[in-house]
């Protein structure tokens, strides 16, 4: 029998953390980070950020990029469904919405 386990250690001092210790996530200068910290170190990090956050403006995270749509596949599908679609150029949002719904 094999057993595998994962130990999570504080990224600052290497101390062993509880099994259910969630990592802290934060973003700074356009980059996202994750760090494993003991409760004391996590409190310290939160205190530092809180000092600056009180004076900052909260912004919504950017929306994830839309999944690319393959125009030839959409056109072929629309034609098979009897939907009006031009052989070239822009595909209507109605056709795109129906295609995405059918392939979700």
MMTF fields as JSON, N, C-alpha, C and O atoms, coordinates in Angstrom:
{
  "mmtfVersion": "1.0.0",
  "mmtfProducer": "UNKNOWN",
  "numBonds": 415,
  "numAtoms": 416,
  "numGroups": 104,
  "numChains": 1,
  "numModels": 1,
  "chainsPerModel": [1],
  "groupsPerChain": [104],
  "chainIdList": ["A"],
  "bondAtomList": [4, 2, 8, 6, 12, 10, 16, 14, 20, 18, 24, 22, 28, 26, 32, 30, 36, 34, 40, 38, 44, 42, 48, 46, 52, 50, 56, 54, 60, 58, 64, 62, 68, 66, 72, 70, 76, 74, 80, 78, 84, 82, 88, 86, 92, 90, 96, 94, 100, 98, 104, 102, 108, 106, 112, 110, 116, 114, 120, 118, 124, 122, 128, 126, 132, 130, 136, 134, 140, 138, 144, 142, 148, 146, 152, 150, 156, 154, 160, 158, 164, 162, 168, 166, 172, 170, 176, 174, 180, 178, 184, 182, 188, 186, 192, 190, 196, 194, 200, 198, 204, 202, 208, 206, 212, 210, 216, 214, 220, 218, 224, 222, 228, 226, 232, 230, 236, 234, 240, 238, 244, 242, 248, 246, 252, 250, 256, 254, 260, 258, 264, 262, 268, 266, 272, 270, 276, 274, 280, 278, 284, 282, 288, 286, 292, 290, 296, 294, 300, 298, 304, 302, 308, 306, 312, 310, 316, 314, 320, 318, 324, 322, 328, 326, 332, 330, 336, 334, 340, 338, 344, 342, 348, 346, 352, 350, 356, 354, 360, 358, 364, 362, 368, 366, 372, 370, 376, 374, 380, 378, 384, 382, 388, 386, 392, 390, 396, 394, 400, 398, 404, 402, 408, 406, 412, 410],
  "bondOrderList": [1, 1, 1, 1, 1, 1, 1, 1, 1, 1, 1, 1, 1, 1, 1, 1, 1, 1, 1, 1, 1, 1, 1, 1, 1, 1, 1, 1, 1, 1, 1, 1, 1, 1, 1, 1, 1, 1, 1, 1, 1, 1, 1, 1, 1, 1, 1, 1, 1, 1, 1, 1, 1, 1, 1, 1, 1, 1, 1, 1, 1, 1, 1, 1, 1, 1, 1, 1, 1, 1, 1, 1, 1, 1, 1, 1, 1, 1, 1, 1, 1, 1, 1, 1, 1, 1, 1, 1, 1, 1, 1, 1, 1, 1, 1, 1, 1, 1, 1, 1, 1, 1, 1],
  "groupList": [{"groupName": "UNK", "atomNameList": ["N", "CA", "C", "O"], "elementList": ["N", "C", "C", "O"], "formalChargeList": [0, 0, 0, 0], "bondAtomList": [1, 0, 2, 1, 3, 2], "bondOrderList": [1, 1, 2], "singleLetterCode": "X", "chemCompType": "L-PEPTIDE LINKING"}],
  "groupTypeList": [0, 0, 0, 0, 0, 0, 0, 0, 0, 0, 0, 0, 0, 0, 0, 0, 0, 0, 0, 0, 0, 0, 0, 0, 0, 0, 0, 0, 0, 0, 0, 0, 0, 0, 0, 0, 0, 0, 0, 0, 0, 0, 0, 0, 0, 0, 0, 0, 0, 0, 0, 0, 0, 0, 0, 0, 0, 0, 0, 0, 0, 0, 0, 0, 0, 0, 0, 0, 0, 0, 0, 0, 0, 0, 0, 0, 0, 0, 0, 0, 0, 0, 0, 0, 0, 0, 0, 0, 0, 0, 0, 0, 0, 0, 0, 0, 0, 0, 0, 0, 0, 0, 0, 0],
  "groupIdList": [1, 2, 3, 4, 5, 6, 7, 8, 9, 10, 11, 12, 13, 14, 15, 16, 17, 18, 19, 20, 21, 22, 23, 24, 25, 26, 27, 28, 29, 30, 31, 32, 33, 34, 35, 36, 37, 38, 39, 40, 41, 42, 43, 44, 45, 46, 47, 48, 49, 50, 51, 52, 53, 54, 55, 56, 57, 58, 59, 60, 61, 62, 63, 64, 65, 66, 67, 68, 69, 70, 71, 72, 73, 74, 75, 76, 77, 78, 79, 80, 81, 82, 83, 84, 85, 86, 87, 88, 89, 90, 91, 92, 93, 94, 95, 96, 97, 98, 99, 100, 101, 102, 103, 104],
  "secStructList": [7, 7, 7, 7, 7, 7, 7, 7, 5, 7, 6, 6, 6, 7, 7, 5, 7, 7, 6, 6, 7, 7, 7, 3, 3, 3, 3, 3, 6, 6, 3, 3, 3, 3, 3, 7, 7, 7, 2, 2, 2, 2, 2, 2, 2, 2, 2, 2, 2, 2, 2, 2, 2, 6, 6, 1, 7, 7, 7, 7, 7, 7, 7, 7, 7, 7, 7, 7, 7, 7, 2, 2, 2, 2, 2, 2, 2, 2, 2, 2, 6, 6, 7, 7, 7, 7, 1, 1, 1, 7, 7, 7, 2, 2, 2, 2, 2, 2, 2, 2, 2, 2, 6, 7],
  "xCoordList": [0.852, 0.0, 0.899, 1.901, 0.507, 1.233, 0.341, -0.874, 0.939, 0.214, 0.997, 2.221, 0.268, 0.886, 0.227, -0.981, 1.013, 0.45, 1.23, 2.358, 0.606, 1.228, 1.332, 0.359, 2.484, 2.676, 2.735, 3.376, 2.071, 2.11, 2.914, 2.655, 3.885, 4.762, 4.638, 4.372, 4.834, 4.839, 5.959, 7.104, 5.617, 6.613, 7.66, 8.698, 7.411, 8.399, 9.387, 10.598, 8.88, 9.783, 9.855, 10.6, 9.09, 9.164, 8.4, 8.432, 7.713, 6.984, 5.818, 5.227, 5.501, 4.428, 3.086, 2.851, 2.206, 0.88, -0.161, 0.07, -1.303, -2.42, -2.856, -2.711, -3.392, -3.831, -4.791, -4.74, -5.667, -6.727, -6.364, -7.25, -5.091, -4.674, -4.771, -4.017, -5.681, -5.783, -4.677, -4.268, -4.197, -3.205, -3.862, -5.059, -3.081, -3.579, -3.275, -2.209, -4.216, -4.029, -4.068, -4.855, -3.213, -3.225, -2.65, -1.986, -2.92, -2.394, -1.665, -2.065, -0.592, 0.2, 0.924, 1.53, 0.861, 1.527, 1.141, 1.979, -0.143, -0.653, -0.347, -0.628, 0.223, 0.535, -0.198, -0.351, -0.649, -1.356, -0.404, 0.457, -0.576, 0.299, -0.52, -1.68, 0.105, -0.472, 0.663, 1.776, 0.387, 1.414, 0.804, -0.333, 1.566, 1.152, 1.775, 2.996, 0.929, 1.407, 0.717, -0.429, 1.44, 0.844, -0.188, -0.171, -1.078, -2.066, -1.429, -1.946, -0.321, 0.344, 0.909, 0.752, 1.565, 2.121, 1.01, 1.142, -0.088, -1.222, -1.819, -2.179, -1.922, -2.442, -1.536, -2.017, -0.229, 0.72, 0.597, 0.63, 0.455, 0.296, -0.997, -1.02, -2.072, -3.355, -3.262, -3.848, -2.54, -2.401, -1.662, -2.045, -0.615, 0.144, -0.742, -0.794, -1.441, -2.317, -3.464, -3.855, -3.997, -5.13, -4.741, -5.544, -3.529, -3.061, -3.174, -3.613, -2.789, -2.829, -4.219, -4.653, -4.909, -6.23, -7.221, -8.125, -7.055, -7.951, -7.903, -8.872, -6.816, -6.636, -6.759, -6.637, -6.999, -7.033, -8.465, -9.423, -8.586, -9.882, -9.995, -9.131, -11.06, -11.262, -11.733, -12.602, -11.161, -11.553, -11.923, -11.41, -12.813, -13.217, -12.1, -11.409, -11.917, -10.889, -11.293, -12.482, -10.323, -10.666, -11.43, -11.206, -12.326, -13.095, -12.161, -11.249, -12.385, -11.538, -11.766, -12.862, -10.753, -10.933, -11.99, -12.119, -12.727, -13.759, -13.093, -12.025, -13.741, -13.22, -13.257, -14.248, -12.202, -12.2, -13.261, -13.519, -13.855, -14.862, -14.287, -13.746, -14.405, -13.903, -15.007, -15.997, -14.835, -15.853, -16.276, -17.477, -15.354, -15.802, -16.713, -17.695, -16.383, -17.216, -18.592, -19.605, -18.62, -19.898, -20.739, -21.932, -20.138, -20.874, -21.44, -22.6, -20.622, -21.079, -22.238, -23.224, -22.114, -23.173, -24.459, -25.544, -24.326, -25.5, -26.202, -27.43, -25.424, -26.023, -26.76, -27.849, -26.172, -26.822, -28.116, -29.025, -28.189, -29.388, -30.415, -31.52, -30.044, -30.941, -30.986, -31.935, -29.957, -29.89, -29.205, -28.286, -29.642, -29.008, -27.616, -27.465, -26.621, -25.251, -24.521, -24.592, -23.822, -23.077, -21.827, -21.285, -21.356, -20.16, -18.877, -17.863, -18.924, -17.751, -18.231, -19.417, -17.313, -17.643, -18.138, -17.934, -18.782, -19.238, -20.375, -21.278, -20.305, -21.381, -22.251, -21.738, -23.561, -24.462, -24.354, -24.039, -24.618, -24.549, -25.598, -25.372, -26.735, -27.772, -27.24, -27.419, -26.584, -26.035, -24.932, -24.877, -24.066, -22.996, -23.569, -23.093, -24.582, -25.206, -25.811, -25.671, -26.478, -27.083, -26.007, -26.157, -24.932, -23.823, -23.217, -23.008, -22.94, -22.347, -23.276, -22.829, -24.577, -25.556, -25.599, -25.717, -25.503, -25.564, -24.292, -24.309, -23.19, -21.914, -21.382, -20.195, -22.256, -21.804, -21.61, -21.233],
  "yCoordList": [-1.172, 0.0, 1.236, 1.308, 2.188, 3.457, 4.532, 4.521, 5.441, 6.602, 7.847, 7.908, 8.814, 10.086, 11.174, 11.143, 12.118, 13.235, 14.486, 14.442, 15.582, 16.868, 17.63, 17.736, 18.144, 19.029, 20.45, 20.726, 21.341, 22.756, 23.481, 23.344, 24.251, 24.984, 26.48, 26.923, 27.243, 28.7, 29.117, 28.689, 29.955, 30.379, 31.329, 31.551, 31.891, 32.785, 32.047, 32.229, 31.213, 30.58, 29.064, 28.434, 28.468, 27.029, 26.19, 24.961, 26.823, 26.048, 25.3, 25.764, 24.131, 23.297, 23.955, 24.415, 23.997, 24.59, 23.506, 22.353, 23.874, 22.94, 22.48, 23.203, 21.266, 20.685, 21.575, 21.644, 22.254, 23.048, 24.52, 25.352, 24.86, 26.255, 26.698, 26.207, 27.613, 28.06, 29.061, 29.83, 29.058, 30.064, 31.436, 31.541, 32.469, 33.832, 34.238, 33.928, 34.93, 35.41, 36.929, 37.544, 37.519, 38.968, 39.341, 38.541, 40.568, 41.07, 42.375, 43.165, 42.59, 43.802, 44.079, 43.182, 45.32, 45.734, 44.845, 44.499, 44.485, 43.736, 42.25, 41.551, 41.754, 40.329, 39.742, 40.403, 38.501, 37.807, 36.855, 36.231, 36.756, 35.934, 35.068, 35.358, 34.009, 33.136, 32.784, 32.496, 32.804, 32.526, 31.733, 31.98, 30.784, 30.003, 30.631, 30.757, 31.024, 31.695, 31.146, 30.701, 31.188, 30.844, 31.914, 32.993, 31.637, 32.651, 33.981, 35.044, 33.933, 35.179, 35.95, 37.168, 35.236, 35.917, 36.435, 37.51, 35.678, 36.124, 37.4, 38.316, 37.456, 38.667, 39.856, 40.965, 39.632, 40.707, 41.209, 42.416, 40.29, 40.693, 41.485, 42.512, 40.992, 41.702, 43.102, 44.044, 43.242, 44.565, 45.529, 46.693, 45.054, 45.914, 46.344, 47.524, 45.376, 45.713, 46.623, 47.526, 46.39, 47.197, 48.671, 49.553, 48.924, 50.321, 51.041, 52.19, 50.385, 50.992, 50.899, 51.817, 49.796, 49.598, 50.658, 51.032, 51.143, 52.203, 53.446, 54.204, 53.669, 54.87, 54.577, 55.483, 53.32, 52.919, 52.868, 52.876, 52.816, 52.655, 51.207, 50.7, 50.547, 49.156, 49.099, 49.869, 48.192, 48.008, 46.547, 45.649, 46.332, 44.972, 44.301, 44.959, 43.003, 42.321, 42.319, 42.358, 42.274, 42.258, 40.986, 39.928, 41.11, 39.952, 38.994, 39.427, 37.697, 36.752, 36.901, 37.262, 36.628, 36.759, 35.784, 34.669, 36.217, 35.358, 34.199, 34.343, 33.07, 31.903, 32.186, 32.711, 31.849, 32.107, 31.256, 30.116, 31.818, 31.105, 30.851, 31.756, 29.653, 29.302, 29.576, 28.847, 30.618, 31.038, 29.935, 29.772, 29.165, 28.114, 27.087, 26.633, 26.73, 25.758, 26.345, 25.653, 27.621, 28.279, 28.348, 28.045, 28.74, 28.836, 27.473, 27.375, 26.428, 25.09, 24.648, 24.091, 24.898, 24.527, 25.3, 24.72, 26.619, 27.456, 26.998, 26.929, 26.688, 26.217, 24.897, 24.695, 24.003, 22.715, 22.897, 22.07, 23.991, 24.281, 25.079, 25.332, 25.471, 26.271, 27.733, 28.446, 28.175, 29.581, 30.411, 29.928, 31.647, 32.494, 32.937, 33.525, 32.645, 33.053, 33.32, 32.521, 34.448, 34.814, 33.955, 33.522, 33.697, 32.879, 33.581, 32.927, 34.899, 35.684, 36.823, 37.151, 37.417, 38.6, 38.243, 37.141, 39.211, 39.113, 38.106, 38.033, 37.329, 36.395, 37.086, 37.648, 37.048, 37.767, 37.244, 36.075, 38.119, 37.722, 36.659, 35.806, 36.704, 35.693, 34.305, 33.357, 34.187, 32.907, 32.468, 31.301, 33.386, 33.049, 32.579, 31.593, 33.272, 32.878, 31.477, 30.662, 31.212, 29.879, 28.795, 27.704, 29.107, 28.147, 27.834, 26.672, 28.889, 28.686, 27.902, 27.045, 28.198, 27.47, 25.985, 25.109, 25.718, 24.338, 23.563, 22.333, 24.274, 23.613, 23.849, 23.654, 24.263, 24.523, 23.24, 23.267],
  "zCoordList": [0.0, 0.0, 0.0, 0.711, -0.813, -0.854, -0.282, -0.479, 0.411, 0.923, 0.523, 0.645, 0.054, -0.3, 0.529, 0.765, 0.961, 1.701, 1.378, 0.886, 1.666, 1.41, 2.718, 3.465, 2.984, 4.128, 3.61, 2.596, 4.304, 3.929, 4.996, 6.191, 4.546, 5.45, 5.203, 4.086, 6.262, 6.181, 5.231, 5.378, 4.259, 3.275, 3.856, 3.231, 5.031, 5.639, 6.527, 6.396, 7.433, 8.387, 8.293, 9.044, 7.381, 7.182, 8.187, 8.11, 9.128, 10.136, 9.491, 8.516, 10.056, 9.551, 9.854, 10.971, 8.852, 9.023, 9.176, 8.811, 9.712, 9.841, 8.452, 7.467, 8.396, 7.125, 6.355, 5.127, 7.083, 6.447, 6.308, 6.109, 6.405, 6.274, 4.821, 3.981, 4.509, 3.116, 2.794, 3.664, 1.577, 1.192, 1.084, 0.815, 1.293, 1.098, -0.331, -0.864, -0.943, -2.307, -2.301, -1.581, -3.11, -3.247, -4.602, -5.261, -4.997, -6.264, -6.001, -5.146, -6.747, -6.59, -7.891, -8.478, -8.341, -9.583, -10.77, -11.602, -10.83, -11.966, -11.948, -12.923, -10.861, -10.76, -9.566, -8.539, -9.7, -8.621, -7.911, -8.533, -6.592, -5.773, -4.825, -4.535, -4.354, -3.342, -2.391, -2.83, -1.091, -0.1, 1.05, 1.454, 1.568, 2.725, 3.961, 4.055, 4.911, 6.117, 7.358, 7.309, 8.464, 9.758, 10.099, 9.507, 11.035, 11.416, 11.837, 11.494, 12.572, 12.994, 11.805, 11.715, 10.898, 9.724, 8.817, 8.233, 8.693, 7.88, 8.462, 7.723, 9.777, 10.434, 10.16, 9.931, 10.181, 9.889, 8.464, 8.22, 7.525, 6.123, 5.94, 5.262, 6.555, 6.443, 7.041, 6.508, 8.13, 8.765, 7.845, 7.725, 7.202, 6.279, 5.114, 4.768, 4.511, 3.386, 3.822, 3.083, 5.006, 5.486, 5.58, 5.275, 5.996, 6.107, 4.771, 4.717, 3.715, 2.385, 1.76, 1.064, 2.006, 1.41, 1.871, 1.125, 3.099, 3.603, 2.728, 2.689, 2.036, 1.21, -0.284, -1.108, -0.631, -2.038, -2.551, -1.778, -3.854, -4.509, -4.959, -5.675, -4.538, -4.932, -6.379, -6.789, -7.14, -8.533, -8.759, -8.092, -9.7, -10.039, -10.826, -11.602, -10.634, -11.427, -12.892, -13.208, -13.782, -15.204, -15.552, -14.964, -16.509, -16.957, -17.683, -18.386, -17.516, -18.246, -19.746, -20.176, -20.527, -21.975, -22.479, -21.975, -23.463, -24.042, -24.773, -25.369, -24.713, -25.429, -26.927, -27.434, -27.625, -29.06, -29.758, -29.369, -30.769, -31.545, -32.93, -33.567, -33.371, -34.695, -35.706, -35.768, -36.488, -37.447, -38.417, -38.637, -39.01, -39.933, -39.251, -39.839, -38.024, -37.303, -36.999, -37.097, -36.631, -36.337, -37.604, -37.57, -38.713, -39.98, -40.392, -40.792, -40.292, -40.675, -39.779, -40.261, -38.477, -37.545, -37.861, -37.899, -38.089, -38.369, -39.639, -39.686, -40.664, -41.917, -41.694, -42.23, -40.908, -40.63, -39.84, -39.921, -39.074, -38.292, -39.08, -38.6, -40.286, -41.107, -40.706, -41.029, -40.003, -39.579, -40.662, -41.322, -40.847, -41.86, -41.39, -40.319, -42.204, -41.891, -43.204, -44.138, -43.265, -44.474, -44.59, -43.572, -45.805, -45.979, -45.52, -45.279, -45.401, -44.966, -44.084, -44.069, -43.356, -42.554, -41.161, -40.652, -40.589, -39.201, -39.057, -39.891, -37.968, -37.633, -36.593, -35.625, -36.787, -35.884, -34.455, -34.23, -33.506, -32.105, -31.785, -30.928, -32.463, -32.254, -32.607, -31.844, -33.764, -34.187, -33.221, -32.834, -32.837, -31.885, -30.554, -29.99, -30.048, -28.78, -28.881, -27.969, -29.992, -30.177, -30.279, -29.728, -30.984, -31.115, -29.747, -29.399, -28.977, -27.643, -26.73, -25.967, -26.811, -25.977, -26.376, -25.52, -27.671, -28.148, -27.818, -27.776, -27.583, -27.347, -25.932, -25.67, -25.034, -23.654, -22.895, -21.723]
}
